[in-house]
Structure formats: C-alpha cells, structure tokens
Amino acid sequence: MGRGVWLDPLRSGVTLREYSQAWLAERTVRGRPLAARTRETYQHSLDRWVLPALGGLPLDRVTPAAVRRWHAETSAATGPTATRQAYALLHAILATAVADDALPRNPCRIKGAGQARSDERPLLDVDQVQHLSAHMPEHLRGLVDLAFWAHLRLGELLALRIGDIDLDAGTVAVQRQVVETDAGPVESPPKAGSQRFVHLPPRGVSALAEHLRTRSPALPTARLFVRRDGRALRAHHVHAAWSTARRAADLPGIHLHDLRHAGLTLAAQSGATLAEVMRRAGHSSSRAAMIYQHAAERRDAEVAARLGRLAAGTTPNRTGT
C-alpha cells in the first residue's frame, strides 16, 4: 500500500465474466444509464468475442500477453469493426477495474486497436440531395430534406411529432429518438446533450411545409413521418426506400447518414463556429464536430485550387482587369 501497488484481493480474484456483468449493470454515460440498444450491443460483443476466450480468467490473470493473443485470434475470426468494438469494450471494462483497485494497470495496450478508422465519406451537394429526395416515395421526401437541412439522425427523425415543428419560427425541436432493440423500437431521450432546437434555412422550411401539406391531417402528438397507410414508420422501411432511391439517382454508394454529414459540412462552410456546429449536430464534445470543420477546410482548399487552375488558363488584359 505504501508503494501504491496494492490490489484488492476480493476484486482481483473475480472473473472477467462476473465483473463485466456488474460493469454493464452499473455503467452510466454522463450520469444516465446505458441506452437499451447500447447495452444489447455491448452484451453481444461480450458473449460473441470476449467472454468465450477470457471470461473464465480472474481479473489479475488478464495480462497484456493474454489480451494480445485474444486480439490476434479475434482479428483472424471476424472483421475489423467487430474486433475494434470488442477491444474498446474490454479496454473500458478493465479501465474501471483499475479504478476499483482490482488491477495495477490496464492490460489493453495495443496501440490504436480500439480506434475507428472510417473511410472518408463522399460529400453531397445540394443538387445531389434534391436528386435523391426526388427519387424517394412522396411520404419520405421530407425526411431526406430534414436529415440534410436539420442534420438529424435517423432515430431522431423517426421520433419527431407534428408538434415539434414550428413553421413560423422555422425550427425543429429534437426531444426524443427511436432506438431499434431486439424487443422492437423503443422511444427514449436523444443521446446525452442532444436535445436541441434547430433553425432551418428557407429551403428546409419549404420542404417541411410541403410534407405537411401532403401528409394526412393529424394531432400535434402524431408522428411527423409515417408509412403511406398511417402506420408507424420503422428504420428498415426508410433504409429499403433509400436503397432504391440511391440506385435510381445513380449514387449507389451514398449512405443515409451522409445527408447529416453533408448538411453539417455545409453549415461549417457557411462560417458556423465549432460551438455552433456542435449545437446544431447535438454533439457533446468537439471531437466529432471537428470532422465537419476539417471537411469544410478541405473543400475551401479545393476551391482555391480550382481558382488557381482557372487563373493559369487566362491572360490578364492590358488594363490589368
């Protein structure tokens, strides 16, 4: 204890399987319990990839060598995304074990193993967004426009109610989300720090007004986006329509989430500060919002390069104009 390397023998002798289940039950994010879908994802990752190999080990037997061996075996058995997610989860669980004095150091020490390496997503322009929207079923065109102009996540779009829309003020209130779980869709508050009011530009307001004009009249508490027959709209309905629309628009590689990415990048290009992009996106940290700032900077550099090529192909007249 004097050297600061004392371990709690009652905690360090607990198996990883026992400790991980207690960790899941107690885990909170910014003071809130894990969302149902997140808990299911974590449990699946534990059951499928982590616990079969490491679950029976006492915490103090989960060594760096054991983690490296497990990581190599998991990488050979599945893809990089599942491996990264499993490693990041194991790292988080064992970090808590360190805080509980059950381990002296976290044995997950593989550099970069838990970090996402997403490919650069294509950046849509306004004309492409309108082209995609035109190929969607009429009752879903407003959803595409709102994903772009208000930068909403699909779960937030599905949870919107008519009363959340204020056409006079040009705002959308984001107060809840729909999360798909194994038991079906569950409505919950949005991600921590994501409740917000988003102001729309005129084109976004016009798109919403058109959607409300074509939608069957309903109470303010009714969902804004529903199926053609008025029944509840699910995420797989939207993805199926989107898959058809992107092929018809000759943009087969575009993901639905790219609409949010493109809209936030456009906001950054318009001069929005990092804090303003964070507020519009519902980000609680600057890390994610910086993606759109960097994308805007790259686009600005492309504009400068095009200007340079244009200037190189022209000859100033004698007046210098």
C-alpha positions as CSV (number, residue, x, y, z in Angstrom):
1,M,0.0,0.0,0.0
2,G,2.9,2.3,0.7
3,R,4.3,1.8,-2.8
4,G,0.9,2.4,-4.3
5,V,0.6,-1.1,-5.9
6,W,-1.8,-2.7,-3.5
7,L,-4.6,-4.7,-5.1
8,D,-8.0,-5.5,-3.5
9,P,-7.8,-9.4,-3.4
10,L,-11.6,-9.7,-3.3
11,R,-11.9,-7.7,-6.6
12,S,-8.8,-9.0,-8.4
13,G,-10.0,-12.7,-7.9
14,V,-13.3,-12.1,-9.6
15,T,-13.6,-13.5,-13.1
16,L,-13.9,-11.2,-16.1
17,R,-17.3,-12.7,-16.8
18,E,-18.7,-11.7,-13.3
19,Y,-17.0,-8.3,-13.4
20,S,-18.2,-7.5,-16.9
21,Q,-21.9,-8.2,-16.0
22,A,-21.6,-6.0,-12.9
23,W,-20.0,-3.3,-15.1
24,L,-22.8,-3.4,-17.6
25,A,-25.5,-3.2,-14.9
26,E,-23.8,-0.1,-13.3
27,R,-22.4,1.7,-16.3
28,T,-23.6,5.2,-16.9
29,V,-22.8,7.9,-19.5
30,R,-22.9,11.4,-18.2
31,G,-25.0,10.3,-15.3
32,R,-27.5,8.3,-17.4
33,P,-27.9,4.5,-17.7
34,L,-26.8,2.9,-21.0
35,A,-29.4,3.0,-23.7
36,A,-31.2,-0.3,-24.3
37,R,-29.6,-0.7,-27.8
38,T,-26.1,0.1,-26.5
39,R,-26.5,-2.4,-23.7
40,E,-27.6,-5.1,-26.2
41,T,-24.6,-4.2,-28.4
42,Y,-22.2,-4.5,-25.5
43,Q,-23.7,-7.8,-24.3
44,H,-23.5,-9.3,-27.8
45,S,-19.8,-8.2,-28.2
46,L,-19.0,-9.8,-24.8
47,D,-20.9,-13.0,-25.5
48,R,-19.6,-13.5,-29.0
49,W,-16.0,-12.3,-28.8
50,V,-14.7,-11.5,-25.3
51,L,-16.0,-13.9,-22.8
52,P,-15.5,-17.3,-24.6
53,A,-11.8,-16.7,-24.5
54,L,-11.2,-14.5,-21.5
55,G,-14.4,-14.7,-19.4
56,G,-13.2,-17.5,-17.0
57,L,-10.0,-15.7,-16.1
58,P,-9.7,-13.9,-12.8
59,L,-9.1,-10.2,-13.5
60,D,-5.4,-10.4,-12.3
61,R,-4.9,-13.2,-14.9
62,V,-6.0,-11.0,-17.8
63,T,-2.4,-10.0,-18.7
64,P,-1.1,-7.9,-21.7
65,A,0.0,-11.2,-23.3
66,A,-3.4,-12.7,-22.9
67,V,-5.0,-9.7,-24.4
68,R,-2.6,-9.7,-27.4
69,R,-3.3,-13.4,-28.0
70,W,-7.0,-12.8,-27.8
71,H,-6.9,-9.8,-30.1
72,A,-4.9,-11.8,-32.7
73,E,-7.4,-14.7,-32.6
74,T,-10.4,-12.4,-32.8
75,S,-8.9,-10.5,-35.7
76,A,-8.5,-13.7,-37.6
77,A,-12.1,-14.8,-36.8
78,T,-14.0,-11.7,-37.7
79,G,-13.8,-8.3,-39.4
80,P,-12.0,-5.1,-38.2
81,T,-15.2,-3.4,-36.9
82,A,-16.3,-6.2,-34.6
83,T,-12.7,-6.6,-33.4
84,R,-12.3,-2.9,-32.7
85,Q,-15.6,-2.7,-30.8
86,A,-14.8,-5.8,-28.7
87,Y,-11.3,-4.4,-27.9
88,A,-12.7,-1.0,-27.0
89,L,-15.3,-2.5,-24.7
90,L,-12.7,-4.7,-23.0
91,H,-10.5,-1.7,-22.5
92,A,-13.3,0.3,-20.9
93,I,-14.2,-2.6,-18.5
94,L,-10.6,-3.1,-17.4
95,A,-10.1,0.7,-17.0
96,T,-12.9,0.5,-14.4
97,A,-11.1,-2.4,-12.8
98,V,-8.0,-0.3,-12.4
99,A,-10.1,2.5,-10.8
100,D,-11.5,-0.2,-8.4
101,D,-8.0,-1.2,-7.4
102,A,-8.5,-4.7,-8.9
103,L,-5.7,-4.2,-11.4
104,P,-2.5,-2.1,-11.2
105,R,-2.6,-1.1,-14.9
106,N,-4.9,-1.8,-17.9
107,P,-3.6,-4.8,-19.8
108,C,-5.2,-3.5,-23.0
109,R,-2.1,-1.8,-24.5
110,I,-2.3,-2.4,-28.2
111,K,-1.8,1.0,-29.8
112,G,-4.8,2.1,-32.0
113,A,-6.7,-1.2,-31.6
114,G,-9.8,0.5,-30.2
115,Q,-9.9,3.5,-32.6
116,A,-12.2,3.7,-35.5
117,R,-10.7,4.2,-38.9
118,S,-13.6,5.2,-41.1
119,D,-13.1,5.8,-44.8
120,E,-13.7,9.3,-46.0
121,R,-17.3,9.7,-46.9
122,P,-18.4,11.4,-50.1
123,L,-19.6,14.9,-49.7
124,L,-23.0,15.6,-51.3
125,D,-24.0,18.9,-52.7
126,V,-27.5,20.5,-52.6
127,D,-28.4,19.4,-56.1
128,Q,-27.5,15.7,-55.3
129,V,-29.6,15.9,-52.2
130,Q,-32.6,17.1,-54.1
131,H,-32.0,14.5,-56.8
132,L,-32.0,11.8,-54.1
133,S,-35.1,13.3,-52.4
134,A,-37.0,13.3,-55.7
135,H,-36.4,9.5,-56.1
136,M,-37.8,8.8,-52.6
137,P,-41.5,7.9,-52.1
138,E,-43.5,11.2,-51.6
139,H,-44.2,10.5,-47.9
140,L,-40.4,10.2,-47.2
141,R,-39.0,13.1,-49.2
142,G,-39.4,15.5,-46.3
143,L,-37.4,13.1,-44.1
144,V,-34.5,13.3,-46.6
145,D,-34.7,17.1,-46.7
146,L,-34.8,17.3,-42.9
147,A,-31.9,14.9,-42.5
148,F,-29.8,17.3,-44.6
149,W,-31.0,20.8,-43.6
150,A,-31.5,20.0,-39.8
151,H,-28.7,17.3,-39.6
152,L,-30.9,14.9,-37.7
153,R,-30.0,11.2,-37.0
154,L,-32.5,8.6,-38.3
155,G,-33.7,7.8,-34.8
156,E,-34.4,11.5,-34.1
157,L,-36.3,11.8,-37.4
158,L,-38.4,8.8,-36.7
159,A,-39.3,10.2,-33.2
160,L,-40.4,13.6,-34.5
161,R,-44.0,14.6,-33.9
162,I,-46.0,17.2,-35.7
163,G,-45.9,19.4,-32.6
164,D,-42.1,19.5,-32.8
165,I,-42.3,21.6,-36.0
166,D,-42.8,25.4,-35.9
167,L,-43.0,26.6,-39.5
168,D,-43.5,30.2,-38.4
169,A,-40.2,30.2,-36.4
170,G,-38.6,27.8,-38.9
171,T,-37.5,25.4,-36.1
172,V,-37.4,21.7,-35.3
173,A,-37.4,20.6,-31.6
174,V,-35.3,17.4,-31.1
175,Q,-36.5,15.9,-27.8
176,R,-36.5,12.2,-28.3
177,Q,-35.3,9.3,-30.5
178,V,-36.4,5.9,-31.6
179,V,-34.0,3.1,-30.9
180,E,-34.3,-0.3,-32.5
181,T,-33.8,-3.1,-30.0
182,D,-34.2,-6.8,-30.0
183,A,-37.7,-6.3,-28.5
184,G,-38.7,-3.8,-31.1
185,P,-38.5,0.1,-31.4
186,V,-38.1,2.0,-28.1
187,E,-38.6,5.7,-27.7
188,S,-36.1,7.4,-25.4
189,P,-34.4,10.8,-24.9
190,P,-31.8,11.5,-27.5
191,K,-28.1,11.0,-26.9
192,A,-26.7,12.9,-23.9
193,G,-26.5,16.6,-24.7
194,S,-28.5,16.1,-28.0
195,Q,-31.8,17.8,-27.0
196,R,-31.9,21.0,-29.0
197,F,-33.9,23.4,-31.3
198,V,-32.5,23.5,-34.9
199,H,-33.3,26.5,-37.1
200,L,-33.9,25.7,-40.7
201,P,-33.0,27.7,-43.8
202,P,-35.8,28.7,-46.1
203,R,-35.4,25.7,-48.3
204,G,-35.7,23.4,-45.3
205,V,-38.8,25.2,-44.1
206,S,-40.4,24.9,-47.6
207,A,-39.6,21.2,-47.7
208,L,-41.3,20.7,-44.3
209,A,-44.3,22.8,-45.4
210,E,-44.7,20.6,-48.5
211,H,-44.5,17.4,-46.4
212,L,-47.2,18.7,-44.0
213,R,-49.4,19.7,-47.0
214,T,-49.3,16.2,-48.5
215,R,-49.5,14.4,-45.1
216,S,-52.9,13.4,-43.7
217,P,-54.1,15.8,-41.0
218,A,-53.3,14.6,-37.5
219,L,-52.9,15.7,-33.9
220,P,-49.7,17.5,-32.8
221,T,-48.8,14.4,-30.9
222,A,-48.8,12.2,-34.0
223,R,-45.5,11.2,-35.6
224,L,-44.4,13.5,-38.4
225,F,-43.2,10.7,-40.6
226,V,-45.4,7.6,-41.0
227,R,-46.0,4.9,-43.7
228,R,-48.4,5.5,-46.6
229,D,-51.2,3.8,-44.7
230,G,-50.5,5.8,-41.5
231,R,-48.9,3.0,-39.6
232,A,-45.6,3.5,-37.6
233,L,-42.5,4.0,-39.7
234,R,-39.5,1.8,-38.9
235,A,-35.9,2.2,-39.7
236,H,-35.9,-0.7,-42.1
237,H,-38.7,0.9,-44.1
238,V,-36.6,4.0,-44.6
239,H,-33.4,2.0,-45.5
240,A,-35.3,0.0,-48.1
241,A,-36.7,3.1,-49.8
242,W,-33.3,4.8,-49.6
243,S,-31.6,1.8,-51.2
244,T,-33.9,2.1,-54.2
245,A,-33.6,5.8,-54.4
246,R,-29.8,6.0,-54.4
247,R,-29.6,3.4,-57.2
248,A,-32.2,5.3,-59.2
249,A,-30.3,8.5,-58.6
250,D,-27.0,6.8,-59.8
251,L,-25.5,7.4,-56.3
252,P,-25.3,3.8,-55.1
253,G,-22.5,4.3,-52.6
254,I,-24.3,7.1,-50.6
255,H,-25.4,6.2,-47.1
256,L,-28.4,7.8,-45.4
257,H,-26.1,9.2,-42.7
258,D,-24.2,11.1,-45.4
259,L,-27.1,13.5,-45.6
260,R,-26.3,14.6,-42.0
261,H,-22.6,14.7,-42.7
262,A,-23.2,16.9,-45.9
263,G,-25.5,19.3,-44.1
264,L,-23.1,19.9,-41.2
265,T,-20.2,20.4,-43.6
266,L,-22.3,23.0,-45.4
267,A,-23.0,24.7,-42.1
268,A,-19.3,24.8,-41.4
269,Q,-18.6,26.2,-44.9
270,S,-21.2,28.9,-44.2
271,G,-19.0,30.2,-41.4
272,A,-20.5,28.4,-38.4
273,T,-18.1,28.2,-35.4
274,L,-17.2,25.0,-33.8
275,A,-19.6,25.6,-31.0
276,E,-22.4,26.4,-33.5
277,V,-21.8,23.2,-35.4
278,M,-21.8,21.2,-32.1
279,R,-25.1,22.7,-31.1
280,R,-26.8,22.1,-34.5
281,A,-25.4,18.5,-34.5
282,G,-26.3,17.7,-30.9
283,H,-22.6,16.9,-30.2
284,S,-21.5,17.0,-26.6
285,S,-17.8,17.0,-27.5
286,S,-15.8,18.9,-30.1
287,R,-14.1,15.8,-31.5
288,A,-17.0,14.8,-33.7
289,A,-17.8,18.4,-34.7
290,M,-14.2,18.9,-35.8
291,I,-14.8,16.4,-38.6
292,Y,-17.1,18.9,-40.4
293,Q,-14.8,21.8,-39.8
294,H,-11.9,19.9,-41.4
295,A,-14.2,18.8,-44.3
296,A,-15.1,22.5,-44.9
297,E,-11.4,23.5,-44.9
298,R,-10.6,20.8,-47.4
299,R,-13.4,21.9,-49.6
300,D,-12.2,25.5,-49.3
301,A,-8.7,24.3,-50.4
302,E,-10.3,22.6,-53.4
303,V,-12.0,25.9,-54.3
304,A,-8.7,27.7,-54.1
305,A,-7.0,25.1,-56.3
306,R,-9.7,25.5,-58.9
307,L,-9.3,29.2,-58.9
308,G,-5.6,28.7,-59.4
309,R,-6.1,26.5,-62.4
310,L,-8.6,29.0,-63.8
311,A,-6.2,31.8,-63.4
312,A,-3.4,29.8,-65.0
313,G,-5.5,29.4,-68.1
314,T,-6.4,33.1,-68.5
315,T,-4.3,36.1,-69.6
316,P,-4.8,39.5,-67.9
317,N,-5.7,42.3,-70.4
318,R,-3.5,45.4,-70.6
319,T,-5.5,47.3,-68.0
320,G,-4.8,44.6,-65.5
321,T,-8.5,43.7,-65.0
